[in-house]
Amino acid sequence: MPDDNENRDQKRHVEKKNNNARKKKKTEDSARLRNLVDQAMAGDERIKKFRQEASAAKNKKKNDKEAAAKKAAEDAKLKKEAEAQAAKDAEEKAKAEKEQGKKAKEAAKAAVKKNKRVLKGSVKDVNYFADGTPDAKVIDAVLNDVELVQGKIDPDEIAALAGKLNGLKVKDEVKKVWSDEVKRLVDAGKLKDGEAKTLV
């Protein structure tokens, strides 16, 4: 009578061999089916179209994202450039205005100097209102009063007074202009009565 253990080992061995053979056949069959499916899909135009559409949709999202990022970067760059240009323009404008203001100030200063020379010249041209040769005291008194009046009026008033005196060479005419100006300043409270008496 054969040994039961021997039969059991042989049975196990046969089962193991059969399992391995089944696994191998199953793997081969799966590979064959996979190959068939792949060939069918490769030849099917609908699948190709579907894959192309899916790829296009994926690429569109990616491209849209890249385009949005690029546009944002360009917008930021343009904004930065515009801000830089605006700052530069503002700086240039401020510089030009400052330069213009400086020139205007210098021109105004020059005009005031010129007008003051006209005022002093007007009394010099009429011999400091003296008959004959004036002495130093008279010249000093008249010039001091001219400077006193100049100190009480603004550049526009100096210009107006110079305009009235410009070209006058007759003593009485020059004296009348100065006298009227002194009276105007006394009435305005800028000069006290009795001040600048050599011009009245």
DRENPA-3360 file (N, C-alpha, C; in nm, 2 decimals, always signed):
BEGIN
1 = MPDDNENR = +0.09/-0.12/+0.00/+0.00/+0.00/+0.00/+0.09/+0.12/+0.00 ~ +0.06/+0.22/-0.10/+0.14/+0.33/-0.11/+0.13/+0.43/+0.01 ~ +0.23/+0.50/+0.04/+0.24/+0.59/+0.16/+0.15/+0.72/+0.13 ~ +0.06/+0.75/+0.23/-0.03/+0.86/+0.21/+0.05/+0.99/+0.20 ~ +0.16/+1.00/+0.27/+0.24/+1.13/+0.27/+0.30/+1.15/+0.13 ~ +0.34/+1.04/+0.07/+0.39/+1.06/-0.07/+0.29/+1.11/-0.16 ~ +0.17/+1.06/-0.15/+0.06/+1.11/-0.23/+0.02/+1.26/-0.21 ~ +0.03/+1.29/-0.08/+0.00/+1.43/-0.04/+0.10/+1.53/-0.10;
9 = DQKRHVEK = +0.23/+1.49/-0.09/+0.33/+1.58/-0.14/+0.32/+1.59/-0.29 ~ +0.29/+1.48/-0.35/+0.28/+1.48/-0.50/+0.16/+1.57/-0.54 ~ +0.05/+1.55/-0.46/-0.07/+1.63/-0.49/-0.04/+1.78/-0.48 ~ +0.03/+1.82/-0.37/+0.07/+1.96/-0.35/+0.16/+2.01/-0.47 ~ +0.25/+1.92/-0.51/+0.34/+1.96/-0.62/+0.26/+1.98/-0.75 ~ +0.17/+1.89/-0.77/+0.09/+1.91/-0.90/+0.00/+2.03/-0.89 ~ -0.06/+2.06/-0.77/-0.14/+2.18/-0.76/-0.06/+2.31/-0.78 ~ +0.06/+2.31/-0.72/+0.15/+2.42/-0.74/+0.19/+2.44/-0.88;
17 = KNNNARKK = +0.22/+2.33/-0.95/+0.25/+2.34/-1.09/+0.14/+2.40/-1.17 ~ +0.02/+2.34/-1.14/-0.10/+2.39/-1.21/-0.13/+2.54/-1.19 ~ -0.12/+2.58/-1.06/-0.14/+2.72/-1.03/-0.04/+2.81/-1.11 ~ +0.08/+2.77/-1.11/+0.18/+2.85/-1.19/+0.15/+2.85/-1.33 ~ +0.10/+2.74/-1.39/+0.07/+2.74/-1.53/-0.05/+2.83/-1.55 ~ -0.15/+2.82/-1.46/-0.27/+2.91/-1.47/-0.23/+3.06/-1.47 ~ -0.14/+3.09/-1.37/-0.10/+3.23/-1.36/-0.03/+3.28/-1.49 ~ +0.05/+3.19/-1.54/+0.13/+3.23/-1.67/+0.03/+3.25/-1.78;
25 = KKTEDSAR = -0.07/+3.15/-1.79/-0.17/+3.16/-1.90/-0.25/+3.29/-1.88 ~ -0.29/+3.32/-1.75/-0.37/+3.44/-1.73/-0.29/+3.57/-1.77 ~ -0.16/+3.57/-1.73/-0.08/+3.69/-1.76/-0.07/+3.70/-1.92 ~ -0.05/+3.59/-1.98/-0.04/+3.60/-2.13/-0.17/+3.64/-2.19 ~ -0.28/+3.59/-2.13/-0.41/+3.63/-2.19/-0.44/+3.78/-2.16 ~ -0.40/+3.83/-2.04/-0.42/+3.97/-2.01/-0.34/+4.06/-2.11 ~ -0.22/+4.01/-2.13/-0.13/+4.09/-2.23/-0.19/+4.09/-2.37 ~ -0.25/+3.97/-2.41/-0.31/+3.96/-2.54/-0.43/+4.05/-2.55;
33 = LRNLVDQA = -0.51/+4.05/-2.44/-0.63/+4.14/-2.44/-0.59/+4.28/-2.44 ~ -0.49/+4.32/-2.36/-0.44/+4.46/-2.35/-0.40/+4.50/-2.49 ~ -0.32/+4.41/-2.56/-0.27/+4.44/-2.69/-0.39/+4.46/-2.79 ~ -0.49/+4.37/-2.78/-0.61/+4.39/-2.87/-0.68/+4.52/-2.85 ~ -0.70/+4.55/-2.72/-0.77/+4.68/-2.68/-0.69/+4.80/-2.73 ~ -0.55/+4.79/-2.71/-0.47/+4.90/-2.76/-0.47/+4.92/-2.91 ~ -0.47/+4.81/-2.98/-0.48/+4.82/-3.13/-0.62/+4.87/-3.17 ~ -0.72/+4.83/-3.10/-0.86/+4.88/-3.14/-0.87/+5.03/-3.11;
41 = MAGDERIK = -0.81/+5.07/-3.00/-0.82/+5.21/-2.97/-0.73/+5.30/-3.06 ~ -0.62/+5.24/-3.10/-0.53/+5.31/-3.19/-0.59/+5.33/-3.32 ~ -0.67/+5.23/-3.37/-0.73/+5.24/-3.50/-0.87/+5.32/-3.50 ~ -0.92/+5.35/-3.38/-1.05/+5.41/-3.37/-1.04/+5.57/-3.37 ~ -1.09/+5.63/-3.47/-1.08/+5.77/-3.49/-1.15/+5.85/-3.38 ~ -1.26/+5.79/-3.33/-1.33/+5.86/-3.22/-1.25/+5.88/-3.09 ~ -1.17/+5.77/-3.06/-1.08/+5.77/-2.95/-0.97/+5.88/-2.97 ~ -0.91/+5.88/-3.09/-0.81/+5.98/-3.13/-0.86/+6.12/-3.10;
49 = KFRQEASA = -0.98/+6.14/-3.16/-1.05/+6.28/-3.15/-1.07/+6.31/-3.00 ~ -1.12/+6.22/-2.93/-1.15/+6.24/-2.78/-1.02/+6.28/-2.71 ~ -0.91/+6.20/-2.74/-0.78/+6.23/-2.67/-0.73/+6.37/-2.71 ~ -0.74/+6.40/-2.84/-0.70/+6.53/-2.89/-0.77/+6.65/-2.82 ~ -0.90/+6.63/-2.81/-0.99/+6.73/-2.74/-0.95/+6.74/-2.59 ~ -0.92/+6.63/-2.53/-0.88/+6.63/-2.39/-0.75/+6.70/-2.37 ~ -0.66/+6.67/-2.47/-0.52/+6.73/-2.46/-0.53/+6.88/-2.49 ~ -0.62/+6.92/-2.59/-0.64/+7.06/-2.62/-0.70/+7.14/-2.50;
57 = AKNKKKND = -0.79/+7.07/-2.44/-0.86/+7.14/-2.32/-0.75/+7.16/-2.21 ~ -0.67/+7.06/-2.19/-0.56/+7.07/-2.09/-0.46/+7.18/-2.12 ~ -0.42/+7.18/-2.25/-0.33/+7.28/-2.30/-0.39/+7.42/-2.30 ~ -0.52/+7.43/-2.32/-0.59/+7.56/-2.32/-0.58/+7.62/-2.18 ~ -0.61/+7.53/-2.08/-0.60/+7.58/-1.94/-0.46/+7.63/-1.91 ~ -0.37/+7.55/-1.95/-0.23/+7.58/-1.93/-0.19/+7.71/-2.00 ~ -0.23/+7.72/-2.13/-0.20/+7.84/-2.21/-0.27/+7.96/-2.16 ~ -0.40/+7.95/-2.11/-0.47/+8.06/-2.06/-0.40/+8.11/-1.93;
65 = KEAAAKKA = -0.36/+8.02/-1.85/-0.29/+8.05/-1.72/-0.16/+8.13/-1.75 ~ -0.08/+8.07/-1.85/+0.04/+8.14/-1.89/+0.02/+8.28/-1.95 ~ -0.09/+8.29/-2.03/-0.12/+8.42/-2.09/-0.17/+8.52/-1.99 ~ -0.24/+8.47/-1.89/-0.29/+8.56/-1.78/-0.17/+8.61/-1.70 ~ -0.08/+8.52/-1.67/+0.04/+8.56/-1.60/+0.13/+8.65/-1.67 ~ +0.14/+8.63/-1.81/+0.22/+8.72/-1.89/+0.16/+8.86/-1.90 ~ +0.02/+8.86/-1.91/-0.05/+8.99/-1.92/-0.04/+9.06/-1.79 ~ -0.05/+8.99/-1.68/-0.03/+9.06/-1.55/+0.11/+9.12/-1.53;
73 = AEDAKLKK = +0.21/+9.04/-1.58/+0.35/+9.09/-1.57/+0.37/+9.21/-1.66 ~ +0.31/+9.21/-1.78/+0.31/+9.32/-1.88/+0.24/+9.45/-1.82 ~ +0.12/+9.42/-1.76/+0.05/+9.53/-1.70/+0.13/+9.60/-1.59 ~ +0.19/+9.51/-1.50/+0.27/+9.56/-1.39/+0.39/+9.64/-1.44 ~ +0.45/+9.59/-1.55/+0.56/+9.66/-1.61/+0.52/+9.80/-1.67 ~ +0.40/+9.80/-1.74/+0.35/+9.92/-1.80/+0.32/+10.02/-1.69 ~ +0.25/+9.97/-1.58/+0.22/+10.06/-1.47/+0.34/+10.12/-1.41 ~ +0.44/+10.04/-1.39/+0.57/+10.09/-1.33/+0.63/+10.19/-1.42;
81 = EAEAQAAK = +0.63/+10.16/-1.55/+0.69/+10.26/-1.65/+0.61/+10.39/-1.65 ~ +0.48/+10.38/-1.64/+0.39/+10.50/-1.64/+0.42/+10.58/-1.52 ~ +0.43/+10.51/-1.40/+0.46/+10.58/-1.28/+0.59/+10.65/-1.28 ~ +0.69/+10.58/-1.34/+0.83/+10.64/-1.35/+0.82/+10.76/-1.44 ~ +0.75/+10.75/-1.55/+0.74/+10.86/-1.64/+0.67/+10.98/-1.58 ~ +0.56/+10.95/-1.51/+0.48/+11.06/-1.44/+0.57/+11.13/-1.34 ~ +0.65/+11.05/-1.26/+0.74/+11.11/-1.16/+0.85/+11.19/-1.23 ~ +0.90/+11.14/-1.34/+1.00/+11.22/-1.42/+0.94/+11.35/-1.47;
89 = DAEEKAKA = +0.82/+11.34/-1.53/+0.75/+11.46/-1.58/+0.72/+11.56/-1.47 ~ +0.68/+11.51/-1.36/+0.65/+11.60/-1.24/+0.78/+11.67/-1.20 ~ +0.89/+11.59/-1.19/+1.01/+11.65/-1.15/+1.06/+11.76/-1.25 ~ +1.05/+11.72/-1.38/+1.09/+11.82/-1.48/+1.00/+11.95/-1.48 ~ +0.87/+11.93/-1.46/+0.78/+12.04/-1.45/+0.81/+12.13/-1.33 ~ +0.84/+12.06/-1.21/+0.88/+12.14/-1.09/+1.01/+12.21/-1.11 ~ +1.10/+12.15/-1.18/+1.23/+12.21/-1.21/+1.21/+12.33/-1.30 ~ +1.13/+12.31/-1.40/+1.10/+12.42/-1.50/+1.03/+12.54/-1.43;
97 = EKEQGKKA = +0.93/+12.51/-1.34/+0.86/+12.61/-1.27/+0.95/+12.68/-1.17 ~ +1.04/+12.61/-1.11/+1.14/+12.67/-1.02/+1.23/+12.76/-1.10 ~ +1.28/+12.72/-1.21/+1.36/+12.80/-1.30/+1.29/+12.92/-1.34 ~ +1.17/+12.90/-1.38/+1.09/+13.02/-1.43/+1.06/+13.12/-1.32 ~ +1.03/+13.06/-1.20/+1.01/+13.15/-1.08/+1.14/+13.23/-1.05 ~ +1.25/+13.16/-1.06/+1.38/+13.22/-1.03/+1.41/+13.33/-1.13 ~ +1.38/+13.30/-1.26/+1.40/+13.41/-1.36/+1.31/+13.52/-1.34 ~ +1.18/+13.49/-1.31/+1.08/+13.60/-1.28/+1.12/+13.69/-1.16;
105 = KEAAKAAV = +1.18/+13.62/-1.06/+1.22/+13.69/-0.94/+1.34/+13.78/-0.97 ~ +1.43/+13.72/-1.05/+1.55/+13.80/-1.09/+1.51/+13.92/-1.18 ~ +1.41/+13.90/-1.27/+1.36/+14.00/-1.36/+1.29/+14.11/-1.27 ~ +1.21/+14.07/-1.17/+1.14/+14.16/-1.09/+1.25/+14.25/-1.01 ~ +1.35/+14.18/-0.96/+1.46/+14.25/-0.88/+1.52/+14.35/-0.97 ~ +1.55/+14.31/-1.09/+1.62/+14.40/-1.19/+1.53/+14.52/-1.22 ~ +1.40/+14.49/-1.23/+1.30/+14.60/-1.26/+1.30/+14.70/-1.15 ~ +1.29/+14.64/-1.03/+1.29/+14.73/-0.91/+1.41/+14.82/-0.90;
113 = KKNKRVLK = +1.53/+14.76/-0.92/+1.66/+14.83/-0.92/+1.65/+14.95/-1.02 ~ +1.61/+14.91/-1.14/+1.60/+15.01/-1.25/+1.50/+15.12/-1.21 ~ +1.39/+15.09/-1.16/+1.29/+15.19/-1.12/+1.34/+15.28/-1.01 ~ +1.42/+15.22/-0.92/+1.48/+15.30/-0.81/+1.58/+15.40/-0.86 ~ +1.65/+15.35/-0.96/+1.75/+15.44/-1.03/+1.67/+15.56/-1.09 ~ +1.55/+15.53/-1.15/+1.47/+15.64/-1.21/+1.43/+15.74/-1.11 ~ +1.39/+15.68/-0.99/+1.34/+15.77/-0.88/+1.46/+15.86/-0.83 ~ +1.57/+15.80/-0.81/+1.69/+15.88/-0.76/+1.73/+15.98/-0.87;
121 = GSVKDVNY = +1.73/+15.93/-1.00/+1.77/+16.01/-1.11/+1.68/+16.13/-1.13 ~ +1.55/+16.11/-1.10/+1.45/+16.22/-1.12/+1.49/+16.34/-1.03 ~ +1.53/+16.32/-0.90/+1.56/+16.43/-0.82/+1.70/+16.49/-0.85 ~ +1.79/+16.40/-0.90/+1.92/+16.45/-0.94/+1.91/+16.54/-1.07 ~ +1.82/+16.50/-1.16/+1.80/+16.57/-1.29/+1.75/+16.72/-1.26 ~ +1.68/+16.74/-1.15/+1.63/+16.87/-1.12/+1.71/+16.93/-1.00 ~ +1.84/+16.89/-0.99/+1.93/+16.95/-0.90/+1.88/+16.94/-0.76 ~ +1.82/+16.83/-0.72/+1.77/+16.81/-0.58/+1.68/+16.92/-0.53;
129 = FADGTPDA = +1.60/+16.98/-0.63/+1.50/+17.08/-0.60/+1.57/+17.21/-0.55 ~ +1.70/+17.22/-0.56/+1.77/+17.34/-0.51/+1.79/+17.44/-0.63 ~ +1.79/+17.57/-0.59/+1.83/+17.68/-0.69/+1.98/+17.69/-0.68 ~ +2.05/+17.68/-0.79/+2.19/+17.68/-0.79/+2.25/+17.55/-0.75 ~ +2.38/+17.55/-0.71/+2.44/+17.42/-0.67/+2.40/+17.38/-0.53 ~ +2.34/+17.26/-0.52/+2.30/+17.22/-0.38/+2.42/+17.17/-0.30 ~ +2.41/+17.20/-0.17/+2.52/+17.15/-0.08/+2.50/+17.00/-0.04 ~ +2.59/+16.94/+0.02/+2.59/+16.80/+0.06/+2.47/+16.77/+0.15;
137 = KVIDAVLN = +2.44/+16.86/+0.24/+2.32/+16.83/+0.33/+2.19/+16.82/+0.26 ~ +2.17/+16.91/+0.16/+2.05/+16.91/+0.08/+2.04/+16.78/+0.00 ~ +2.15/+16.74/-0.06/+2.15/+16.62/-0.14/+2.12/+16.50/-0.05 ~ +2.18/+16.49/+0.06/+2.16/+16.38/+0.16/+2.02/+16.38/+0.20 ~ +1.96/+16.50/+0.24/+1.82/+16.50/+0.29/+1.72/+16.45/+0.18 ~ +1.74/+16.50/+0.06/+1.65/+16.46/-0.05/+1.66/+16.31/-0.08 ~ +1.79/+16.26/-0.09/+1.81/+16.12/-0.12/+1.75/+16.03/+0.00 ~ +1.77/+16.07/+0.12/+1.72/+16.00/+0.24/+1.56/+15.99/+0.23;
145 = DVELVQGK = +1.50/+16.11/+0.19/+1.35/+16.11/+0.18/+1.31/+16.02/+0.06 ~ +1.39/+16.02/-0.05/+1.35/+15.93/-0.16/+1.36/+15.78/-0.12 ~ +1.46/+15.75/-0.04/+1.48/+15.61/+0.01/+1.37/+15.58/+0.11 ~ +1.33/+15.68/+0.19/+1.22/+15.66/+0.29/+1.09/+15.62/+0.21 ~ +1.06/+15.69/+0.11/+0.94/+15.67/+0.03/+0.95/+15.53/-0.04 ~ +1.07/+15.50/-0.10/+1.09/+15.37/-0.16/+1.06/+15.25/-0.06 ~ +1.10/+15.27/+0.06/+1.09/+15.17/+0.16/+0.94/+15.15/+0.20 ~ +0.86/+15.24/+0.17/+0.71/+15.23/+0.22/+0.62/+15.18/+0.11;
153 = IDPDEIAA = +0.68/+15.17/-0.02/+0.59/+15.12/-0.13/+0.64/+14.99/-0.18 ~ +0.55/+14.92/-0.24/+0.58/+14.78/-0.30/+0.64/+14.80/-0.44 ~ +0.69/+14.70/-0.50/+0.75/+14.70/-0.64/+0.66/+14.76/-0.74 ~ +0.53/+14.73/-0.74/+0.43/+14.78/-0.83/+0.41/+14.93/-0.82 ~ +0.41/+14.98/-0.70/+0.39/+15.12/-0.67/+0.52/+15.19/-0.71 ~ +0.64/+15.13/-0.69/+0.76/+15.19/-0.73/+0.76/+15.20/-0.89 ~ +0.71/+15.10/-0.95/+0.71/+15.10/-1.10/+0.61/+15.21/-1.15 ~ +0.50/+15.22/-1.08/+0.40/+15.33/-1.12/+0.46/+15.47/-1.10;
161 = LAGKLNGL = +0.53/+15.49/-0.99/+0.59/+15.62/-0.96/+0.70/+15.65/-1.06 ~ +0.78/+15.54/-1.09/+0.89/+15.56/-1.19/+0.83/+15.60/-1.33 ~ +0.72/+15.54/-1.36/+0.65/+15.57/-1.49/+0.61/+15.71/-1.50 ~ +0.56/+15.77/-1.38/+0.52/+15.91/-1.38/+0.64/+16.00/-1.39 ~ +0.75/+15.96/-1.33/+0.87/+16.05/-1.33/+0.96/+16.04/-1.45 ~ +0.95/+15.93/-1.52/+1.03/+15.90/-1.63/+1.02/+16.01/-1.74 ~ +1.13/+16.07/-1.78/+1.13/+16.17/-1.88/+1.10/+16.31/-1.84 ~ +1.06/+16.33/-1.71/+1.03/+16.46/-1.66/+1.17/+16.53/-1.62;
169 = KVKDEVKK = +1.18/+16.66/-1.67/+1.31/+16.73/-1.64/+1.28/+16.87/-1.58 ~ +1.15/+16.90/-1.56/+1.12/+17.03/-1.50/+1.10/+17.01/-1.35 ~ +1.16/+17.10/-1.28/+1.16/+17.09/-1.13/+1.02/+17.08/-1.07 ~ +0.94/+17.18/-1.11/+0.80/+17.18/-1.05/+0.72/+17.06/-1.08 ~ +0.74/+17.00/-1.20/+0.66/+16.88/-1.24/+0.71/+16.76/-1.16 ~ +0.84/+16.75/-1.14/+0.90/+16.64/-1.07/+0.85/+16.65/-0.92 ~ +0.86/+16.78/-0.87/+0.82/+16.80/-0.73/+0.67/+16.77/-0.71 ~ +0.59/+16.80/-0.81/+0.44/+16.77/-0.79/+0.42/+16.62/-0.78;
177 = VWSDEVKR = +0.49/+16.54/-0.87/+0.47/+16.40/-0.86/+0.51/+16.34/-0.73 ~ +0.63/+16.39/-0.68/+0.68/+16.34/-0.55/+0.58/+16.38/-0.44 ~ +0.54/+16.51/-0.44/+0.45/+16.56/-0.34/+0.32/+16.48/-0.34 ~ +0.26/+16.45/-0.46/+0.14/+16.37/-0.46/+0.16/+16.23/-0.40 ~ +0.27/+16.17/-0.43/+0.30/+16.04/-0.38/+0.31/+16.04/-0.22 ~ +0.38/+16.15/-0.17/+0.40/+16.16/-0.02/+0.26/+16.18/+0.04 ~ +0.18/+16.26/-0.02/+0.04/+16.29/+0.03/-0.04/+16.16/+0.03 ~ -0.03/+16.08/-0.08/-0.10/+15.95/-0.09/-0.06/+15.85/+0.02;
185 = LVDAGKLK = +0.08/+15.85/+0.05/+0.13/+15.76/+0.16/+0.09/+15.81/+0.30 ~ +0.08/+15.94/+0.32/+0.03/+16.00/+0.44/-0.11/+15.96/+0.46 ~ -0.19/+15.98/+0.36/-0.34/+15.95/+0.37/-0.36/+15.80/+0.39 ~ -0.27/+15.71/+0.34/-0.28/+15.57/+0.36/-0.22/+15.52/+0.49 ~ -0.16/+15.61/+0.56/-0.11/+15.58/+0.70/+0.03/+15.52/+0.69 ~ +0.09/+15.52/+0.57/+0.22/+15.46/+0.55/+0.34/+15.56/+0.59 ~ +0.31/+15.69/+0.58/+0.40/+15.79/+0.62/+0.33/+15.88/+0.72 ~ +0.41/+15.93/+0.81/+0.36/+16.03/+0.91/+0.37/+16.17/+0.85;
193 = DGEAKTLV = +0.27/+16.26/+0.89/+0.27/+16.40/+0.84/+0.40/+16.46/+0.88 ~ +0.47/+16.52/+0.79/+0.60/+16.59/+0.82/+0.72/+16.50/+0.77 ~ +0.70/+16.38/+0.75/+0.81/+16.29/+0.69/+0.83/+16.32/+0.55 ~ +0.94/+16.30/+0.49/+0.98/+16.32/+0.35/+0.95/+16.46/+0.31 ~ +0.97/+16.56/+0.40/+0.93/+16.70/+0.37/+1.01/+16.76/+0.26 ~ +1.13/+16.71/+0.22/+1.20/+16.77/+0.11/+1.13/+16.74/-0.02 ~ +1.04/+16.64/-0.02/+0.97/+16.61/-0.15/+0.84/+16.67/-0.16 ~ +0.80/+16.74/-0.06/+0.66/+16.81/-0.06/+0.67/+16.95/-0.11;
% end
